[in-house]
Amino acid sequence: MKNNNDSFNRKTVVAQYRGLKDIFPLTIYEFIDLYKDLAFYVCNVSEDDYIKICSQMDLNGMALKNHKCNFDEFRYLMANDIKNEIIRIADCDKENINGSYYINKEGTLCYDDRMLKFYKDPKFAKEFAGVKIYTTETYQDIINFYEYNDNVKKTL
């Protein structure tokens, strides 16, 4: 952990649904485990942007008036593909990569060299919906967690 902000950011996620935002006192991994049966997608934001998002919320989770966060809110990182019972993972920093990691319903990290990024997959893109989650975790953090966590099965 780099600093106090980093510690806070990795222990919380911001969820946005129907115009409301709320801070969940969960890591992204705990959120995924608890809400794996619901439609959600995850976006990566920088630590500075995460702090800005949180600072622009009132106690009811509403965005404060006259405040605008200027950041890339479409750095898609993960999406829950309920139909196929997988959570799809996309590297938002590398656009032209073939193949994709995903987490199956048993919590196993898997890789498919033919799978498109979920936001570019015409079969999935139209079903891409639900609660929007902001996290400071990166693509590599997600892969490392599932790849190196002894409590998580691996199939690569």
Secondary structure as GFF3:
##gff-version 3
##sequence-region A 1 156
A	DSSP	alpha_helix	4	10	.	.	.	ID=ss1
A	DSSP	beta_strand	13	17	.	.	.	ID=ss2
A	DSSP	beta_strand	20	24	.	.	.	ID=ss3
A	DSSP	alpha_helix	28	35	.	.	.	ID=ss4
A	DSSP	beta_strand	40	44	.	.	.	ID=ss5
A	DSSP	alpha_helix	47	55	.	.	.	ID=ss6
A	DSSP	beta_strand	76	81	.	.	.	ID=ss7
A	DSSP	beta_strand	86	89	.	.	.	ID=ss8
A	DSSP	beta_strand	100	104	.	.	.	ID=ss9
A	DSSP	beta_strand	109	112	.	.	.	ID=ss10
A	DSSP	alpha_helix	122	125	.	.	.	ID=ss11
A	DSSP	beta_strand	131	135	.	.	.	ID=ss12
A	DSSP	alpha_helix	139	148	.	.	.	ID=ss13
###
